[in-house]
Amino acid sequence: MRLDKWLWHARFFKTRTLASRYVEKSRCRIDGRAVEKPHATVAPGMVLTFALGPRVRVVRIVALGERRGPAPEARALYEEIDSP
């Protein structure tokens, strides 16, 4: 699944366009590698690191999701990892 689409499904961004722009302008990391393309592929087990507001979020992808559902469904797509 595309990174921007997953970020939108997981409700980190209100629209997929915002998620896409964020990935292009801000550096996200997938398993420690910097990514600048919104079409980067993500899969369960990968670790995403990105700054969102004043926090740096470190999450492990648990599932991909088939739709952008309600918040409880979105939270089931990832698990938080404490940042070092």
C-alpha positions as CSV (number, residue, x, y, z in Angstrom):
1,M,0.0,0.0,0.0
2,R,1.1,3.5,-0.7
3,L,2.5,5.5,2.3
4,D,0.2,8.5,1.8
5,K,-2.9,6.3,1.6
6,W,-1.9,4.4,4.8
7,L,-1.3,7.6,6.7
8,W,-4.8,8.8,5.6
9,H,-6.4,5.4,6.5
10,A,-4.7,5.6,9.9
11,R,-6.2,9.1,10.4
12,F,-3.0,10.9,10.8
13,F,-4.2,13.4,8.1
14,K,-7.7,14.5,7.2
15,T,-7.2,14.1,3.4
16,R,-4.9,12.0,1.2
17,T,-3.7,15.1,-0.5
18,L,-2.5,16.5,2.8
19,A,-0.7,13.2,3.6
20,S,0.9,13.2,0.1
21,R,2.1,16.8,0.5
22,Y,3.5,16.1,4.0
23,V,5.5,13.1,2.7
24,E,6.9,15.2,-0.1
25,K,8.0,18.2,2.1
26,S,8.8,16.6,5.4
27,R,11.0,13.6,5.8
28,C,9.3,10.4,6.9
29,R,11.4,7.4,7.6
30,I,10.4,3.8,6.9
31,D,12.6,1.4,8.8
32,G,15.2,4.1,9.3
33,R,15.4,5.1,5.6
34,A,14.3,8.6,4.6
35,V,11.4,8.7,2.1
36,E,10.4,11.6,0.0
37,K,7.9,9.9,-2.3
38,P,4.2,9.5,-1.3
39,H,4.0,6.3,-3.4
40,A,6.6,4.5,-1.2
41,T,5.3,1.0,-0.3
42,V,4.5,0.1,3.3
43,A,3.6,-3.3,4.7
44,P,2.8,-4.8,8.1
45,G,5.8,-4.9,10.4
46,M,7.5,-1.8,9.0
47,V,8.3,1.1,11.4
48,L,7.4,4.7,10.4
49,T,9.0,7.7,12.0
50,F,7.6,11.2,11.3
51,A,7.1,14.5,13.0
52,L,3.5,15.5,13.5
53,G,3.0,18.8,15.3
54,P,5.4,19.0,18.3
55,R,5.8,15.2,18.6
56,V,7.9,12.7,16.7
57,R,5.7,9.7,16.1
58,V,7.2,6.2,15.9
59,V,4.6,3.6,14.9
60,R,4.8,0.0,13.8
61,I,2.3,-0.9,11.0
62,V,0.1,-3.7,12.2
63,A,-2.4,-3.8,9.3
64,L,-3.1,-2.0,6.0
65,G,-6.8,-1.5,6.2
66,E,-9.2,-1.5,3.4
67,R,-11.0,1.8,4.0
68,R,-10.8,4.9,6.1
69,G,-13.0,3.9,9.0
70,P,-13.8,5.3,12.4
71,A,-11.0,6.2,14.9
72,P,-11.0,2.9,16.8
73,E,-10.6,1.0,13.5
74,A,-7.8,3.4,12.5
75,R,-5.9,2.9,15.8
76,A,-6.0,-0.9,15.1
77,L,-3.8,-0.3,12.0
78,Y,-0.7,0.7,14.1
79,E,0.9,0.4,17.5
80,E,2.9,3.2,19.1
81,I,6.6,2.7,19.9
82,D,8.3,4.8,22.4
83,S,10.8,7.0,20.7
84,P,14.4,6.9,22.1
